[in-house]
Amino acid sequence: MAWYHTYFKGLPQRAWKLNQDEEYTDYEVDFLRDVLEITPDSKVLDVLAGYGRHAVPLATDGTALTCIDISQEYCEELQTTAGRGQLPIEVVCADVLNYALPAGQFDAAYCFGNSFSFFPRTEMQQFISQIASALKPGAHAAIHTENLAESILPNFQARNWMPVQDDIIYLAENEYRAEGGYIEAEQTFISGSEKVTHHVRQHIYTLGELTYMFEQAGLLVVGTFSNLEADPFQLGDEQLYLVARKQ
């Protein structure tokens, strides 16, 4: 069983949510509306949706969202939020690699939140192809990642730590395995007397690799940006926003 099947619950999940910036999320939602050409009539796929921090504001405008995530806790939270607000959100709690997305049904798709490093190369190609198959011709897809090789490797950190809000400390020990193109990490979360440790494998891709995989799936990369102002991505930039169009 892959690490991400059991990671997103309890303390790590709470730390991830507390570390999100609501104002920045609003900017990302505006970015998605723009680059994906989302309208209130659009049908949009949110892959690895988490608790719906992008989906909920999009659905508030009337856009229909299908959100898929593997975390039972996140799915239940999003289902509750959608029900409370009577939002047009369908929540699917499943491993996306084992879930048959409806073909050619969506006007747009996105995978945000730095989730685009969970899968090794064969599964990553499958993942991208599943997203492509779910899109209508001419529809756009967007991804966000901070784990691109051009971002991680120039300033690779073997150890790092950070406080999360007031009561959680995050620590990580990282080892880059060049032969496999991935980082093996031991991540520890501490809050008071509670301590949770996970062993995580993040697969590191070059921008060239991702572009090739998207093209193999029938998605033409039309933009690679380092920020929400759409500045072109360059070596050493900390994050990538990639936009592609289905052929």
Sequence and secondary structure as in RCSB ss.txt:
>XXXX:A:sequence
MAWYHTYFKGLPQRAWKLNQDEEYTDYEVDFLRDVLEITPDSKVLDVLAGYGRHAVPLATDGTALTCIDISQEYC
EELQTTAGRGQLPIEVVCADVLNYALPAGQFDAAYCFGNSFSFFPRTEMQQFISQIASALKPGAHAAIHTENLAE
SILPNFQARNWMPVQDDIIYLAENEYRAEGGYIEAEQTFISGSEKVTHHVRQHIYTLGELTYMFEQAGLLVVGTF
SNLEADPFQLGDEQLYLVARKQ
>XXXX:A:secstr
  THHHHSSHHHHHHHHHT  HHHHHHHHHHHHHHTT  TT EEEEES TT TTHHHHHHTT EEEEEES HHHH
HHHHHHHHHHT  EEEEES GGGS   TT EEEEEE SS TTSS HHHHHHHHHHHHHHEEEEEEEEEEES BHH
HHGGG  SEEEEEETTTEEEEEEEEEETTTTEEEEEEEEEETTEEEEEEEEEE B HHHHHHHHHHTTEEEEEEE
SSTT  B  TT S EEEEEEE 
